[in-house]
Amino acid sequence: MSAMRFVGLQCRTGMLTLFVLALSQGLAFTPVRIAVLPDAGGVFFPCGDANRNGAREVYLTSSSTGDSLVVFEYVHGDSFRRINTPSRVHAPEAFGDADRDGRWEVSARKSQSVLVFEAPDSFSFPTDSVWGDDHPGVAGYFRSVFTDLDLDGRRELAARVEGSGIWIYENAGDNQFDSVAVLPGGTFGQFAVGDFDHDGLPEIVTGEQNWNLYVFEWTGIDNQYTLSAVCTTETFENYSVTAPGDLDGDGWPEIVFYGRVEQGDYPGKIMVYEATGHAQYRRVWEQPLQASFFTAKNLVSGDVDGDGSNEFAFTGGWVTLFKCIGPDQYQQIGQIDGSPGFVQLYDLNSDGRCEIIFNTGDHVSIYEDTTGLSPIAEYSRRAPLVQAQALPSVSRAGASILLTGTDPDAAIEVFGSDGRLVHNFRPAKCQGQQTWDLRDQNGRQVPAGTYLVVIRSKNQTQQLKLCVVR
């Protein structure tokens, strides 16, 4: 085993016990907790920029009510803006513009139903319930993603329904999803989507309760899928899976699984599978991992250290991170303690490093790896640099955008209510003030309506609403 040493740790918010490893190969992991989101929880924590203001959000559930959708939007530094919504859901899961109407959707579950919520316009959060399908008698464990499984240009909602398999719903128009297939086998847990064997036909990979890994593949015929491969895992309750991409650069994307074992000192293990040809897969790596049935939650992947290659993380009493160190070789690089529930990796502050997002009790913690960053560099990327104000907010002739700050790269973009870019500016050459004459890029007067003004600086994004009357 590689030699280990402890490395230094910074913690900016609260107290948390951390066990961090630096390996002889030069790997290091130095997490800093940058935020705590109170009264928040959930399962899969979908993230994105639904209101198109350049600031990314994470979608959670209120831990005090248990069924209220809450949104936390990144502002700058360590700050997040909380937006409470009237939506009543148990857990948001998938995020995207499923029906391609310019308004973002989030899939969610509530009791025995899988639901879709949509933003009322292009600059808002998904709060309006627009579609649902009931599954009576189901205990309520769902997992869903938006993706185009059969490559016909219409996105599917693939939803795991406990006890009955993976249901495929295809978008059939504005806020319409038709049930087109049910993939049997596998009663619960995560699933991953990708073209893992490079044959041009997308697959869905999932575990099942007793010893197997299932690979379902699109047949090339609209809405038809087949079980193309079954891999024996020697583990049961294979409920965690992620598809991190080609981690070792050999041209074949990896599939990462966690499953339980019946005997031994370690009740579970992490396994990495890889295709060797059409519908053929082999296990290339595994490692025992301590995690009980009640603490083992999920696997996710993302680029935590900003080197352009994904890591994968697992929660099982703590967050454990793994990194590829060579062909079919992987190494644990660190752990974050604190009894985490579910984990997500996503770059919320757009700095090239995925934050580590996980829930504990009645709150959600957000960590970021700061390995290799100097204190000055870390502070500068978090410091707010620009303040903005639109005068007047209602205008007939023209409007001024007043800027104060020091960021020479700040830019202003104006969007119409349909999400279309109307005009953009580079205000640094205007000595802190930019005047918009209410004309588009081609010099034409814009019609009456509400416009979104987005100010983007290096470390900060702000939005202002401007009403034009004629």
C-alpha positions as a Markdown table, in Angstrom:
| # | Residue | x | y | z |
|---|---|---|---|---|
| 1 | Met | 0.0 | 0.0 | 0.0 |
| 2 | Ser | 1.2 | 3.5 | -0.7 |
| 3 | Ala | 2.7 | 5.6 | 2.1 |
| 4 | Met | 0.3 | 8.1 | 3.6 |
| 5 | Arg | 0.7 | 11.4 | 5.5 |
| 6 | Phe | -1.7 | 13.9 | 7.0 |
| 7 | Val | -2.0 | 17.2 | 5.3 |
| 8 | Gly | -3.2 | 20.6 | 6.6 |
| 9 | Leu | -6.8 | 21.6 | 6.6 |
| 10 | Gln | -8.8 | 24.8 | 6.6 |
| 11 | Cys | -12.4 | 25.1 | 7.8 |
| 12 | Arg | -14.1 | 28.4 | 7.3 |
| 13 | Thr | -17.6 | 27.6 | 8.6 |
| 14 | Gly | -18.3 | 25.7 | 11.8 |
| 15 | Met | -16.5 | 22.5 | 13.0 |
| 16 | Leu | -16.2 | 19.2 | 11.2 |
| 17 | Thr | -13.9 | 16.3 | 11.7 |
| 18 | Leu | -11.9 | 15.5 | 8.5 |
| 19 | Phe | -9.6 | 12.7 | 7.6 |
| 20 | Val | -7.5 | 13.7 | 4.6 |
| 21 | Leu | -4.9 | 11.6 | 2.8 |
| 22 | Ala | -2.0 | 12.6 | 0.6 |
| 23 | Leu | -0.4 | 9.7 | -1.3 |
| 24 | Ser | 3.1 | 9.1 | -2.4 |
| 25 | Gln | 2.0 | 9.5 | -6.0 |
| 26 | Gly | 1.6 | 13.2 | -5.2 |
| 27 | Leu | -2.2 | 13.2 | -4.9 |
| 28 | Ala | -3.7 | 15.5 | -2.3 |
| 29 | Phe | -7.2 | 16.6 | -1.3 |
| 30 | Thr | -7.6 | 19.8 | 0.8 |
| 31 | Pro | -11.3 | 20.5 | 1.3 |
| 32 | Val | -12.7 | 23.7 | 2.7 |
| 33 | Arg | -16.3 | 24.1 | 3.7 |
| 34 | Ile | -17.5 | 27.3 | 1.9 |
| 35 | Ala | -21.1 | 27.3 | 2.8 |
| 36 | Val | -23.9 | 25.7 | 5.0 |
| 37 | Leu | -27.4 | 25.8 | 3.6 |
| 38 | Pro | -29.9 | 25.7 | 6.5 |
| 39 | Asp | -33.3 | 24.0 | 6.5 |
| 40 | Ala | -32.4 | 22.0 | 3.4 |
| 41 | Gly | -32.0 | 18.4 | 2.4 |
| 42 | Gly | -32.9 | 16.0 | -0.4 |
| 43 | Val | -31.5 | 13.1 | -2.3 |
| 44 | Phe | -29.9 | 13.9 | -5.7 |
| 45 | Phe | -29.5 | 17.7 | -5.6 |
| 46 | Pro | -30.0 | 18.7 | -9.3 |
| 47 | Cys | -28.1 | 21.8 | -10.3 |
| 48 | Gly | -28.2 | 24.3 | -13.1 |
| 49 | Asp | -29.0 | 27.8 | -14.2 |
| 50 | Ala | -32.8 | 27.8 | -14.8 |
| 51 | Asn | -33.3 | 31.6 | -14.7 |
| 52 | Arg | -30.4 | 32.2 | -17.1 |
| 53 | Asn | -28.7 | 34.9 | -15.1 |
| 54 | Gly | -25.3 | 33.2 | -15.1 |
| 55 | Ala | -25.5 | 32.1 | -11.5 |
| 56 | Arg | -26.0 | 28.4 | -10.9 |
| 57 | Glu | -28.5 | 26.9 | -8.4 |
| 58 | Val | -28.9 | 23.8 | -6.4 |
| 59 | Tyr | -32.5 | 22.4 | -5.9 |
| 60 | Leu | -33.3 | 21.0 | -2.5 |
| 61 | Thr | -36.2 | 20.2 | -0.2 |
| 62 | Ser | -37.0 | 22.1 | 3.0 |
| 63 | Ser | -36.0 | 19.8 | 5.9 |
| 64 | Ser | -38.5 | 21.4 | 8.2 |
| 65 | Thr | -41.5 | 20.8 | 6.0 |
| 66 | Gly | -40.2 | 17.7 | 4.2 |
| 67 | Asp | -42.0 | 18.6 | 0.9 |
| 68 | Ser | -41.2 | 22.2 | -0.1 |
| 69 | Leu | -38.9 | 22.8 | -3.0 |
| 70 | Val | -36.2 | 25.4 | -2.1 |
| 71 | Val | -33.6 | 26.9 | -4.4 |
| 72 | Phe | -30.2 | 28.1 | -3.4 |
| 73 | Glu | -28.5 | 30.3 | -6.0 |
| 74 | Tyr | -24.8 | 31.1 | -5.9 |
| 75 | Val | -24.1 | 34.9 | -5.5 |
| 76 | His | -20.4 | 35.3 | -4.8 |
| 77 | Gly | -17.7 | 34.2 | -2.4 |
| 78 | Asp | -19.4 | 32.1 | 0.3 |
| 79 | Ser | -22.8 | 33.5 | -0.3 |
| 80 | Phe | -26.0 | 31.8 | -1.6 |
| 81 | Arg | -29.4 | 33.3 | -2.1 |
| 82 | Arg | -32.3 | 31.2 | -0.8 |
| 83 | Ile | -35.6 | 31.2 | -2.9 |
| 84 | Asn | -38.6 | 29.5 | -1.3 |
| 85 | Thr | -41.1 | 28.2 | -3.8 |
| 86 | Pro | -44.8 | 27.1 | -3.4 |
| 87 | Ser | -44.0 | 23.7 | -5.0 |
| 88 | Arg | -44.8 | 20.7 | -2.8 |
| 89 | Val | -42.3 | 17.8 | -3.7 |
| 90 | His | -40.5 | 15.2 | -1.7 |
| 91 | Ala | -37.2 | 15.3 | -3.6 |
| 92 | Pro | -36.0 | 17.0 | -6.8 |
| 93 | Glu | -34.0 | 14.7 | -9.0 |
| 94 | Ala | -33.3 | 15.7 | -12.7 |
| 95 | Phe | -32.9 | 19.1 | -14.3 |
| 96 | Gly | -33.1 | 20.3 | -17.9 |
| 97 | Asp | -35.3 | 21.7 | -20.7 |
| 98 | Ala | -37.0 | 18.4 | -21.5 |
| 99 | Asp | -39.6 | 19.7 | -24.0 |
| 100 | Arg | -37.2 | 22.3 | -25.5 |
| 101 | Asp | -39.5 | 25.3 | -25.0 |
| 102 | Gly | -36.8 | 27.5 | -23.4 |
| 103 | Arg | -38.2 | 26.9 | -19.9 |
| 104 | Trp | -36.3 | 24.6 | -17.6 |
| 105 | Glu | -37.9 | 21.6 | -15.9 |
| 106 | Val | -37.0 | 19.7 | -12.8 |
| 107 | Ser | -38.3 | 16.1 | -12.2 |
| 108 | Ala | -39.3 | 15.2 | -8.6 |
| 109 | Arg | -41.1 | 12.6 | -6.6 |
| 110 | Lys | -43.9 | 13.0 | -4.1 |
| 111 | Ser | -45.4 | 10.1 | -2.3 |
| 112 | Gln | -46.3 | 7.6 | -5.0 |
| 113 | Ser | -45.9 | 9.9 | -8.0 |
| 114 | Val | -43.1 | 11.0 | -10.4 |
| 115 | Leu | -43.7 | 14.7 | -11.3 |
| 116 | Val | -42.3 | 17.4 | -13.6 |
| 117 | Phe | -42.2 | 21.1 | -12.6 |
| 118 | Glu | -41.5 | 23.8 | -15.1 |
| 119 | Ala | -40.4 | 27.5 | -14.9 |
| 120 | Pro | -43.3 | 29.9 | -15.8 |
| 121 | Asp | -40.9 | 31.8 | -18.1 |
| 122 | Ser | -37.3 | 31.8 | -19.3 |
| 123 | Phe | -36.0 | 33.8 | -16.4 |
| 124 | Ser | -37.6 | 31.9 | -13.5 |
| 125 | Phe | -37.2 | 28.8 | -11.4 |
| 126 | Pro | -39.2 | 25.5 | -12.1 |
| 127 | Thr | -42.1 | 26.0 | -9.7 |
| 128 | Asp | -45.3 | 25.1 | -11.7 |
| 129 | Ser | -46.4 | 21.5 | -11.7 |
| 130 | Val | -47.1 | 20.5 | -15.3 |
| 131 | Trp | -47.1 | 16.7 | -15.5 |
| 132 | Gly | -47.2 | 13.6 | -13.3 |
| 133 | Asp | -47.7 | 9.9 | -13.3 |
| 134 | Asp | -49.0 | 7.9 | -10.3 |
| 135 | His | -47.7 | 4.5 | -9.2 |
| 136 | Pro | -50.1 | 3.3 | -6.5 |
| 137 | Gly | -48.7 | 0.9 | -4.0 |
| 138 | Val | -45.1 | 2.0 | -4.6 |
| 139 | Ala | -43.2 | 2.9 | -1.4 |
| 140 | Gly | -41.9 | 6.0 | -3.2 |
| 141 | Tyr | -38.2 | 5.5 | -4.2 |
| 142 | Phe | -37.7 | 7.1 | -7.6 |
| 143 | Arg | -34.6 | 8.2 | -9.5 |
| 144 | Ser | -34.9 | 10.0 | -12.8 |
| 145 | Val | -32.9 | 11.7 | -15.6 |
| 146 | Phe | -33.7 | 13.7 | -18.7 |
| 147 | Thr | -31.9 | 12.3 | -21.8 |
| 148 | Asp | -32.5 | 11.3 | -25.5 |
| 149 | Leu | -32.2 | 7.6 | -25.3 |
| 150 | Asp | -33.3 | 6.7 | -28.8 |
| 151 | Leu | -31.6 | 9.6 | -30.6 |
| 152 | Asp | -34.8 | 10.9 | -32.2 |
| 153 | Gly | -34.4 | 14.4 | -31.0 |
| 154 | Arg | -37.2 | 14.0 | -28.4 |
| 155 | Arg | -35.9 | 13.8 | -24.8 |
| 156 | Glu | -37.0 | 11.0 | -22.5 |
| 157 | Leu | -37.6 | 11.1 | -18.8 |
| 158 | Ala | -36.2 | 7.8 | -17.5 |
| 159 | Ala | -37.5 | 7.1 | -13.9 |
| 160 | Arg | -36.7 | 4.3 | -11.6 |
| 161 | Val | -39.9 | 3.1 | -9.9 |
| 162 | Glu | -39.3 | 0.9 | -6.9 |
| 163 | Gly | -40.5 | -2.7 | -7.5 |
| 164 | Ser | -41.4 | -2.3 | -11.2 |
| 165 | Gly | -38.2 | -1.3 | -13.0 |
| 166 | Ile | -37.2 | 1.8 | -15.1 |
| 167 | Trp | -40.0 | 3.6 | -16.8 |
| 168 | Ile | -39.2 | 5.5 | -20.0 |
| 169 | Tyr | -41.4 | 8.5 | -20.8 |
| 170 | Glu | -40.9 | 10.3 | -24.1 |
| 171 | Asn | -41.6 | 14.0 | -24.6 |
| 172 | Ala | -44.6 | 14.3 | -26.9 |
| 173 | Gly | -45.1 | 18.1 | -26.9 |
| 174 | Asp | -45.3 | 21.0 | -24.5 |
| 175 | Asn | -45.4 | 19.5 | -21.0 |
| 176 | Gln | -46.5 | 16.0 | -22.3 |
| 177 | Phe | -44.7 | 12.8 | -21.6 |
| 178 | Asp | -45.9 | 9.4 | -22.9 |
| 179 | Ser | -45.0 | 6.1 | -21.4 |
| 180 | Val | -43.1 | 4.2 | -24.1 |
| 181 | Ala | -41.2 | 1.4 | -22.3 |
| 182 | Val | -40.5 | -0.3 | -19.0 |
| 183 | Leu | -37.1 | -1.9 | -18.4 |
| 184 | Pro | -37.6 | -4.9 | -16.0 |
| 185 | Gly | -35.2 | -6.1 | -13.4 |
| 186 | Gly | -33.5 | -4.1 | -10.7 |
| 187 | Thr | -35.9 | -3.0 | -8.1 |
| 188 | Phe | -34.3 | 0.1 | -6.7 |
| 189 | Gly | -31.2 | 2.3 | -6.8 |
| 190 | Gln | -29.4 | 4.5 | -9.2 |
| 191 | Phe | -28.8 | 3.9 | -12.9 |
| 192 | Ala | -26.4 | 5.5 | -15.5 |
| 193 | Val | -26.8 | 6.4 | -19.1 |
| 194 | Gly | -24.2 | 6.4 | -21.9 |
| 195 | Asp | -22.7 | 4.6 | -24.9 |
| 196 | Phe | -20.4 | 2.4 | -23.0 |
| 197 | Asp | -19.4 | -0.1 | -25.7 |
| 198 | His | -19.0 | 2.5 | -28.5 |
| 199 | Asp | -21.6 | 1.0 | -30.9 |
| 200 | Gly | -23.6 | 4.2 | -31.3 |
| 201 | Leu | -26.5 | 2.9 | -29.3 |
| 202 | Pro | -27.1 | 4.4 | -25.8 |
| 203 | Glu | -27.2 | 2.0 | -22.8 |
| 204 | Ile | -28.8 | 2.2 | -19.4 |
| 205 | Val | -26.7 | 0.4 | -16.7 |
| 206 | Thr | -28.3 | -0.5 | -13.4 |
| 207 | Gly | -27.7 | -2.9 | -10.5 |
| 208 | Glu | -30.3 | -5.2 | -9.0 |
| 209 | Gln | -30.8 | -6.8 | -5.6 |
| 210 | Asn | -29.2 | -10.2 | -6.2 |
| 211 | Trp | -25.7 | -10.4 | -7.6 |
| 212 | Asn | -26.1 | -8.8 | -11.1 |
| 213 | Leu | -25.3 | -5.7 | -13.1 |
| 214 | Tyr | -27.8 | -5.2 | -16.0 |
| 215 | Val | -27.0 | -3.4 | -19.3 |
| 216 | Phe | -30.1 | -2.3 | -21.4 |
| 217 | Glu | -29.4 | -1.0 | -24.9 |
| 218 | Trp | -31.5 | 0.8 | -27.4 |
| 219 | Thr | -32.1 | -1.5 | -30.4 |
| 220 | Gly | -32.0 | 1.2 | -33.0 |
| 221 | Ile | -35.8 | 1.0 | -33.4 |
| 222 | Asp | -37.8 | 3.9 | -31.9 |
| 223 | Asn | -38.6 | 3.3 | -28.2 |
| 224 | Gln | -37.4 | -0.3 | -28.2 |
| 225 | Tyr | -34.7 | -1.6 | -25.7 |
| 226 | Thr | -33.1 | -4.9 | -25.0 |
| 227 | Leu | -31.2 | -6.5 | -22.2 |
| 228 | Ser | -27.8 | -6.7 | -23.9 |
| 229 | Ala | -25.5 | -7.9 | -21.0 |
| 230 | Val | -25.7 | -9.3 | -17.5 |
| 231 | Cys | -22.5 | -9.1 | -15.4 |
| 232 | Thr | -22.2 | -11.1 | -12.2 |
| 233 | Thr | -20.9 | -8.9 | -9.4 |
| 234 | Glu | -20.6 | -11.3 | -6.3 |
| 235 | Thr | -22.4 | -8.5 | -4.4 |
| 236 | Phe | -26.0 | -7.9 | -3.7 |
| 237 | Glu | -28.1 | -4.7 | -3.3 |
| 238 | Asn | -26.1 | -3.0 | -6.1 |
| 239 | Tyr | -28.0 | 0.3 | -5.7 |
| 240 | Ser | -25.2 | 2.8 | -6.4 |
| 241 | Val | -23.8 | 3.5 | -9.9 |
| 242 | Thr | -22.2 | 6.4 | -11.8 |
| 243 | Ala | -20.8 | 7.0 | -15.3 |
| 244 | Pro | -17.7 | 9.3 | -14.9 |
| 245 | Gly | -16.5 | 9.0 | -18.5 |
| 246 | Asp | -13.2 | 7.7 | -19.8 |
| 247 | Leu | -11.1 | 8.2 | -16.6 |
| 248 | Asp | -7.9 | 6.4 | -17.7 |
| 249 | Gly | -7.7 | 7.6 | -21.3 |
| 250 | Asp | -7.9 | 4.2 | -23.0 |
| 251 | Gly | -11.0 | 5.1 | -25.1 |
| 252 | Trp | -13.5 | 3.1 | -23.1 |
| 253 | Pro | -15.8 | 5.0 | -20.6 |
| 254 | Glu | -15.9 | 3.4 | -17.1 |
| 255 | Ile | -18.9 | 2.4 | -15.0 |
| 256 | Val | -18.5 | 2.6 | -11.2 |
| 257 | Phe | -20.6 | 0.4 | -8.9 |
| 258 | Tyr | -21.0 | -0.1 | -5.2 |
| 259 | Gly | -22.5 | -3.3 | -3.8 |
| 260 | Arg | -22.8 | -5.2 | -0.5 |
| 261 | Val | -21.1 | -8.5 | 0.3 |
| 262 | Glu | -22.3 | -11.1 | 2.7 |
| 263 | Gln | -19.1 | -12.0 | 4.5 |
| 264 | Gly | -15.8 | -10.4 | 5.5 |
| 265 | Asp | -14.7 | -7.4 | 7.5 |
| 266 | Tyr | -16.0 | -4.9 | 4.9 |
| 267 | Pro | -19.7 | -5.1 | 4.1 |
| 268 | Gly | -19.3 | -3.6 | 0.6 |
| 269 | Lys | -17.0 | -2.8 | -2.2 |
| 270 | Ile | -16.5 | -0.3 | -5.0 |
| 271 | Met | -16.1 | -1.8 | -8.5 |
| 272 | Val | -15.1 | -0.4 | -11.9 |
| 273 | Tyr | -16.3 | -2.0 | -15.1 |
| 274 | Glu | -15.3 | -1.3 | -18.6 |
| 275 | Ala | -16.5 | -2.6 | -22.0 |
| 276 | Thr | -14.2 | -4.8 | -24.1 |
| 277 | Gly | -16.4 | -4.8 | -27.2 |
| 278 | His | -20.1 | -4.8 | -28.2 |
| 279 | Ala | -22.2 | -5.8 | -25.2 |
| 280 | Gln | -19.1 | -7.2 | -23.4 |
| 281 | Tyr | -17.9 | -5.9 | -20.1 |
| 282 | Arg | -15.3 | -6.8 | -17.5 |
| 283 | Arg | -14.4 | -5.7 | -14.0 |
| 284 | Val | -11.1 | -3.9 | -14.1 |
| 285 | Trp | -10.7 | -2.8 | -10.4 |
| 286 | Glu | -12.3 | -3.2 | -7.0 |
| 287 | Gln | -11.7 | -2.1 | -3.4 |
| 288 | Pro | -13.5 | -3.1 | -0.2 |
| 289 | Leu | -15.2 | -0.2 | 1.5 |
| 290 | Gln | -16.7 | 0.1 | 4.9 |
| 291 | Ala | -20.4 | 1.1 | 4.6 |
| 292 | Ser | -23.5 | -0.3 | 6.2 |
| 293 | Phe | -26.8 | -0.8 | 4.5 |
| 294 | Phe | -28.2 | 2.2 | 6.4 |
| 295 | Thr | -25.4 | 4.6 | 5.6 |
| 296 | Ala | -24.6 | 3.6 | 2.0 |
| 297 | Lys | -26.3 | 6.2 | -0.2 |
| 298 | Asn | -25.0 | 7.1 | -3.7 |
| 299 | Leu | -22.1 | 7.4 | -6.2 |
| 300 | Val | -21.5 | 10.5 | -8.2 |
| 301 | Ser | -18.7 | 11.8 | -10.4 |
| 302 | Gly | -17.2 | 15.2 | -11.3 |
| 303 | Asp | -13.9 | 17.1 | -11.6 |
| 304 | Val | -13.2 | 18.1 | -8.0 |
| 305 | Asp | -9.6 | 19.2 | -8.3 |
| 306 | Gly | -9.9 | 21.1 | -11.6 |
| 307 | Asp | -7.4 | 19.0 | -13.6 |
| 308 | Gly | -9.8 | 18.1 | -16.4 |
| 309 | Ser | -10.4 | 14.6 | -15.3 |
| 310 | Asn | -13.3 | 13.4 | -13.2 |
| 311 | Glu | -13.1 | 11.9 | -9.8 |
| 312 | Phe | -15.9 | 9.8 | -8.2 |
| 313 | Ala | -17.3 | 10.0 | -4.7 |
| 314 | Phe | -19.4 | 7.7 | -2.5 |
| 315 | Thr | -21.3 | 8.3 | 0.7 |
| 316 | Gly | -21.3 | 5.6 | 3.3 |
| 317 | Gly | -21.0 | 7.2 | 6.7 |
| 318 | Trp | -18.6 | 9.7 | 5.2 |
| 319 | Val | -17.8 | 11.1 | 1.7 |
| 320 | Thr | -15.0 | 9.1 | 0.1 |
| 321 | Leu | -13.3 | 10.3 | -3.0 |
| 322 | Phe | -11.4 | 8.3 | -5.6 |
| 323 | Lys | -9.1 | 9.3 | -8.5 |
| 324 | Cys | -7.6 | 7.5 | -11.5 |
| 325 | Ile | -3.8 | 7.1 | -11.1 |
| 326 | Gly | -3.1 | 4.9 | -14.2 |
| 327 | Pro | -4.6 | 2.4 | -16.6 |
| 328 | Asp | -7.4 | 0.6 | -14.7 |
| 329 | Gln | -5.9 | 1.9 | -11.4 |
| 330 | Tyr | -7.7 | 4.0 | -8.8 |
| 331 | Gln | -6.8 | 5.4 | -5.5 |
| 332 | Gln | -8.7 | 6.8 | -2.5 |
| 333 | Ile | -7.6 | 10.4 | -2.1 |
| 334 | Gly | -9.6 | 11.5 | 1.0 |
| 335 | Gln | -12.7 | 11.4 | 3.1 |
| 336 | Ile | -15.0 | 14.0 | 4.6 |
| 337 | Asp | -16.6 | 12.9 | 7.9 |
| 338 | Gly | -19.8 | 14.3 | 9.4 |
| 339 | Ser | -22.4 | 11.6 | 8.8 |
| 340 | Pro | -23.4 | 12.7 | 5.2 |
| 341 | Gly | -26.5 | 11.4 | 3.6 |
| 342 | Phe | -26.5 | 11.9 | -0.2 |
| 343 | Val | -23.8 | 13.6 | -2.2 |
| 344 | Gln | -23.5 | 15.6 | -5.4 |
| 345 | Leu | -20.5 | 17.0 | -7.3 |
| 346 | Tyr | -21.2 | 20.2 | -9.3 |
| 347 | Asp | -19.3 | 23.4 | -10.1 |
| 348 | Leu | -21.7 | 26.0 | -8.6 |
| 349 | Asn | -19.3 | 28.9 | -8.6 |
| 350 | Ser | -17.9 | 28.3 | -12.2 |
| 351 | Asp | -14.3 | 28.1 | -11.1 |
| 352 | Gly | -13.5 | 24.8 | -12.8 |
| 353 | Arg | -13.7 | 22.7 | -9.6 |
| 354 | Cys | -16.8 | 20.8 | -8.7 |
| 355 | Glu | -18.1 | 21.5 | -5.2 |
| 356 | Ile | -18.9 | 18.6 | -2.9 |
| 357 | Ile | -22.5 | 19.0 | -1.8 |
| 358 | Phe | -24.0 | 16.7 | 0.8 |
| 359 | Asn | -26.8 | 16.8 | 3.4 |
| 360 | Thr | -26.4 | 16.1 | 7.1 |
| 361 | Gly | -29.4 | 16.3 | 9.4 |
| 362 | Asp | -31.3 | 19.5 | 8.7 |
| 363 | His | -28.8 | 21.3 | 6.5 |
| 364 | Val | -26.6 | 20.9 | 3.4 |
| 365 | Ser | -22.9 | 21.5 | 3.4 |
| 366 | Ile | -20.8 | 22.6 | 0.5 |
| 367 | Tyr | -17.1 | 21.9 | 0.3 |
| 368 | Glu | -14.4 | 22.8 | -2.3 |
| 369 | Asp | -11.0 | 21.3 | -2.8 |
| 370 | Thr | -8.3 | 24.1 | -2.4 |
| 371 | Thr | -5.2 | 22.0 | -3.2 |
| 372 | Gly | -2.6 | 24.1 | -5.0 |
| 373 | Leu | -4.4 | 27.4 | -4.4 |
| 374 | Ser | -2.6 | 30.2 | -2.5 |
| 375 | Pro | -4.6 | 32.1 | 0.1 |
| 376 | Ile | -4.5 | 35.2 | -2.1 |
| 377 | Ala | -5.8 | 33.4 | -5.1 |
| 378 | Glu | -8.5 | 31.7 | -3.1 |
| 379 | Tyr | -9.6 | 35.1 | -1.6 |
| 380 | Ser | -9.5 | 36.9 | -4.9 |
| 381 | Arg | -11.8 | 34.4 | -6.7 |
| 382 | Arg | -14.3 | 34.7 | -3.9 |
| 383 | Ala | -14.3 | 38.5 | -3.4 |
| 384 | Pro | -17.3 | 40.4 | -4.8 |
| 385 | Leu | -16.0 | 43.0 | -7.2 |
| 386 | Val | -18.9 | 44.7 | -8.9 |
| 387 | Gln | -22.1 | 46.3 | -7.7 |
| 388 | Ala | -24.8 | 47.4 | -10.2 |
| 389 | Gln | -28.0 | 49.3 | -10.4 |
| 390 | Ala | -30.4 | 50.1 | -13.3 |
| 391 | Leu | -31.7 | 53.7 | -13.4 |
| 392 | Pro | -34.6 | 54.0 | -14.0 |
| 393 | Ser | -36.2 | 50.6 | -13.7 |
| 394 | Val | -39.0 | 51.7 | -16.0 |
| 395 | Ser | -38.0 | 53.6 | -19.1 |
| 396 | Arg | -39.4 | 55.1 | -22.3 |
| 397 | Ala | -36.2 | 56.7 | -23.7 |
| 398 | Gly | -33.2 | 55.0 | -22.2 |
| 399 | Ala | -31.6 | 53.4 | -19.2 |
| 400 | Ser | -28.3 | 53.7 | -17.5 |
| 401 | Ile | -26.5 | 50.8 | -15.8 |
| 402 | Leu | -24.3 | 52.2 | -13.0 |
| 403 | Leu | -21.3 | 50.0 | -12.0 |
| 404 | Thr | -19.0 | 50.3 | -9.0 |
| 405 | Gly | -16.0 | 48.0 | -8.5 |
| 406 | Thr | -12.7 | 47.0 | -10.0 |
| 407 | Asp | -13.3 | 44.2 | -12.4 |
| 408 | Pro | -12.1 | 45.2 | -15.9 |
| 409 | Asp | -13.7 | 42.2 | -17.5 |
| 410 | Ala | -17.3 | 42.9 | -16.5 |
| 411 | Ala | -19.9 | 42.6 | -19.3 |
| 412 | Ile | -23.6 | 43.5 | -19.6 |
| 413 | Glu | -26.1 | 41.4 | -21.5 |
| 414 | Val | -29.7 | 42.3 | -22.2 |
| 415 | Phe | -32.2 | 39.5 | -22.8 |
| 416 | Gly | -35.8 | 39.6 | -24.0 |
| 417 | Ser | -38.6 | 37.7 | -22.2 |
| 418 | Asp | -38.2 | 34.9 | -24.7 |
| 419 | Gly | -34.6 | 34.4 | -23.6 |
| 420 | Arg | -33.1 | 35.9 | -26.8 |
| 421 | Leu | -30.0 | 38.1 | -26.5 |
| 422 | Val | -31.0 | 41.6 | -27.4 |
| 423 | His | -27.8 | 43.6 | -26.7 |
| 424 | Asn | -24.4 | 43.3 | -25.0 |
| 425 | Phe | -21.8 | 45.8 | -23.8 |
| 426 | Arg | -18.3 | 45.9 | -22.4 |
| 427 | Pro | -18.7 | 48.5 | -19.6 |
| 428 | Ala | -15.1 | 48.7 | -18.5 |
| 429 | Lys | -14.4 | 51.3 | -21.1 |
| 430 | Cys | -17.3 | 53.4 | -20.0 |
| 431 | Gln | -15.9 | 54.5 | -16.6 |
| 432 | Gly | -18.5 | 52.7 | -14.5 |
| 433 | Gln | -21.6 | 53.7 | -16.4 |
| 434 | Gln | -23.3 | 52.2 | -19.5 |
| 435 | Thr | -26.3 | 53.8 | -21.2 |
| 436 | Trp | -28.7 | 51.6 | -23.2 |
| 437 | Asp | -30.8 | 53.4 | -25.8 |
| 438 | Leu | -33.4 | 50.7 | -25.8 |
| 439 | Arg | -32.2 | 49.4 | -29.2 |
| 440 | Asp | -31.0 | 45.9 | -30.2 |
| 441 | Gln | -27.6 | 45.0 | -31.7 |
| 442 | Asn | -28.9 | 46.1 | -35.2 |
| 443 | Gly | -30.1 | 49.5 | -34.0 |
| 444 | Arg | -33.8 | 48.7 | -34.0 |
| 445 | Gln | -36.0 | 49.9 | -31.2 |
| 446 | Val | -37.0 | 47.0 | -28.8 |
| 447 | Pro | -40.7 | 46.5 | -28.2 |
| 448 | Ala | -42.4 | 47.2 | -24.9 |
| 449 | Gly | -41.9 | 44.5 | -22.3 |
| 450 | Thr | -39.8 | 43.3 | -19.5 |
| 451 | Tyr | -36.1 | 42.8 | -20.1 |
| 452 | Leu | -33.5 | 41.0 | -18.0 |
| 453 | Val | -30.1 | 42.8 | -17.7 |
| 454 | Val | -27.3 | 40.4 | -16.6 |
| 455 | Ile | -24.0 | 41.8 | -15.4 |
| 456 | Arg | -21.2 | 39.3 | -15.4 |
| 457 | Ser | -17.8 | 39.8 | -13.8 |
| 458 | Lys | -15.1 | 37.3 | -13.1 |
| 459 | Asn | -16.4 | 36.2 | -9.7 |
| 460 | Gln | -19.9 | 37.5 | -9.7 |
| 461 | Thr | -23.1 | 37.6 | -11.7 |
| 462 | Gln | -26.0 | 39.9 | -11.0 |
| 463 | Gln | -29.4 | 40.4 | -12.7 |
| 464 | Leu | -31.7 | 43.4 | -13.0 |
| 465 | Lys | -35.2 | 43.7 | -14.5 |
| 466 | Leu | -36.0 | 46.6 | -16.7 |
| 467 | Cys | -39.5 | 47.5 | -17.9 |
| 468 | Val | -39.8 | 49.3 | -21.3 |
| 469 | Val | -43.0 | 51.1 | -22.1 |
| 470 | Arg | -43.9 | 52.7 | -25.4 |
